[in-house]
């Protein structure tokens, strides 16, 4: 997934430290551990803000996290059900990135 480039004058959102789901194919953290799409990461505020503003993470309960987990094969039965319902309803075409 390619994130849209932000302009220097656009405000950036501060993301709190916490757990987030990775939406991109892979990410190498500051501790040199590589994570894959659909993994849940515990991030500090700095990492969360940087990745969140780039569109690379989402809240674990969001539809984008469900999609990432399902597409990567890490989804639960609930994730797969929600993914199919959103796909049938056209939700992916109606919404942009988080």
C-alpha positions, 0 to 999 in steps of 0.5 A: 500500500502506498501512502499519500505524501503529506505536504509540509504545512499539513498538520500531523496527528499525534498517536498515543503509545499502544498496540497497533496493527501493521498495514504494510507488507513489512516494517523493521522496528528500532530494535531491529525486529522485522514485522509483517502485515497483520502483526500487532505491534506495541509502539511508543508515541514517537513510532506510533505517530510516525507510522500512523501519519504515514498510514502504515498502522491502524487500531487493532479493532479497525476495519483496516486492521481486520483486512490486513490480518485476513489478507496476511492469513493471520485473521480469526474466523470473526475477521474473515467474516467481517472482511467478507461482509465489508467486501460484499457491501463495497466498503473497500471502494467507498473508504480511503486509507485511515 
